[in-house]
Amino acid sequence: MDAKDKLGRLQYPASKYLVAGPFEFIGNKTLRGNIAINTQYVASLATLEQEYEVGQVSYSIFKDIIVQSASIVESLINYTLRSLLRMGKIKINDVLNDSFNDTGERILHRCGKNTYLIEVKRKKDKKEINGETHFVDLNRAAKRCRLIDDDLFERCEKLRKQRNRIHLAGLAGVDKNYSKNDLDEVFKTVGSVINKVEKSLS
């Protein structure tokens, strides 16, 4: 058996938390296919790191798994919220706070050397969930409509922050603060979100 055949027969233990496709509860065919591919991809990466001596490449593998897993969770929550809104099962005002954009300002009065009274003109944004909605806002909305509970919300937030830390660090330094325990938790989070989404859309 060559290395390629061996890898295909092995499985990283925590990947049991990932639901094997075909994700039929996802109506969007493109998203469905991408979710299926990405879940297989992260499970394969974990198995690769487990079975072969890859040295410091392990940390790159761990980071890639976190980034891809966060993308899966973010996409699933976004899709589910939009689906529930479209079906009338939740209302936008119940899941999103008001947000505003400053469109202008002017100084009304100088109160001191470095203190001013300023008039600010603000425009209220339209409430909607779309492809530009931030991960943090999706997590909060999912919690408010009880798509996810408090525990899963905290785990999704942890995954979001891990993903953001990787993006911010870039290649400027070596980040070795990831372990197999982190991967186990990541897989559990992804699996839990998949289960919650399936139940809400079935």
N, C-alpha and C positions, 0 to 999 in steps of 0.2 A: 504494500500500500504506500503510495507516494504521499508527500506532505499535503498536496492539494486534496486528495481523497480523505486523508486523515482529518483535516480541518473541517471538511464537510460533515463528518460523522460525529464530531465533538460538539459540546455545548457548554457555554459558561453557565454555572449553576443558577445564578440570579436571573438569567434570561427567561426562566420559567414564568416570571411575572409579566412578560410581554405576550400579548395575545397574538397568536399567529393569524394572519389574514383570513378571509379576504376583506374584512372590515365592511361588510355589506350595509351596515347602518349609516355609512357615509355616502350621501347621495351624489356628491361631487366626484366624478370618476378620476379626475386628475389628482385631487387631494387623496382619494382612497389609494391610488397607486403609489403615490409618494410616501404615504404613511407606511404602507406595507413594505416598501423598499427600505425606508430608513430604519424601521424596527429590526429588519433582518440585518441591516448594515451594522448597527450598534452592537447587536448580539454577536456578530461575526468578529468585530473588532475586539470585544472582550475575550472571546475564545482564543483569538490569535495571541493576545498578550499573555493569556494564562498558559498556553501550551508551548510557546516558543521563547527562547532567550532573546529579548529584543533590546535589552539594556535601557538606556535613558529614553529610548523611543516610547517606553511605557507612558511617560508623562504626556507626550503628544497624543497618544492613543486615548488616555483618560480624558484629556481636554476635548478631543474631537467627539468622544461619546457624550460628554456633557453638553456641548454646543448642539449636536444633532438631536439629543433627547429634549433639550429645551425647545428646539424648533418644533418637534412633534407635539409637545404639550401646548405650546402657544397656538399652533395651527388648529389643534383639536378644540381648544376652548373658544377660539375666535369663531370657528365654523359652527359650533354648537350654540353659542349665544345668538348668532345671526339667524340660525334656524329656528330657535325658540321664539325670537322676536317676530319672525315672519309668520310663524304658526299662531301667534297671539298668546303663547303660554307665559310670556313675561312681558313687562312694559319697560321701555327705555328709561323712564323717569325713576323706576325702582332700582335700576342697576348702575346708572351713571350719575355722578355729581355734575352740577353746572360748572362750566369752564369759560374763561374770558380771555380776550386778547386786547392788550393796550393798543389803541389806535392813535393816540396823541396825548400830549401833556403841555401844560404851561405853568410858569411860576406865578403864583398869586401874591406872595408876600415873602420877603426875606426876614426871617425871625432872629437870625444871629449870624455869626461869621460863616458857619458851615451848615446852617439850618434854613430850610425853605419850606413854605407851604405851597404845595403843588396840586393843581387840578389835573386829574387823569381821566381821559375818555376811554371807556372800555366797551367792547362789543361782545355780546354773549354768543358763544359758539353754538352751532347746531349739535344736538346730542345724537350721536350715531356710533355704531360699531362697524368698522370697516377694516380694510387691509392695513391701514395706518395706525390703528389703535394700539397703544403701547401694552406690552406684556403685563406690567403692573396693574394697569386699568382693567385688563381682561381678568386677571386673578381676582381683583376686588369685586368686579361685576359677577363673576362666577360664584363667589362666596355669598353675595347679597341675594342672589336668586336660588341659593342652596344647591347649585350644581355640584359644588364641592363643600365639604365641611371645614371646620376650623383647622383640624389637623392637616388635611390635604392642602388647604390654603397655605399653611406655613411651609409645607414641603415644596409646593410649587414656587413660593417666594424664594426659598433657599436655592432652588435650581436656577431661577431667574438671576439671582445675585451671583451665583457661580459663573453663569454664562457671561454676565456683564463684566465680571472681574477678568475673565479670559480675554474678552475683547479689548478692555482698557489696557491690560498689560502688553498685549501684542507680542512682539519679539524682543522687547526691551530688557527682559530678565528671564531667569529660569524659575518657573513655578513648579515646585515639587510637593505642593500641599494637597495632593490627591492620593487616594488609596483604594484598594478593592472594596473596603467598607463604603466608600463614597459611591462606587459604581453600584453596589447592591441597593443602596438607598435610591439612587437615580432610577434604576430599573423598577423598583417598587412604586415610585412616584408615577412613572410613565404608565405602568400597568393599571394603577388605581384610576388615573385620569381616563384611560381607555374604557375601563369598566363603567365609570360614572357617565361618560358620554354615551356609551351604547345603551345604558338603561334609560337615559333621558330622551333618546331619539327613537327608541323602539316602541 
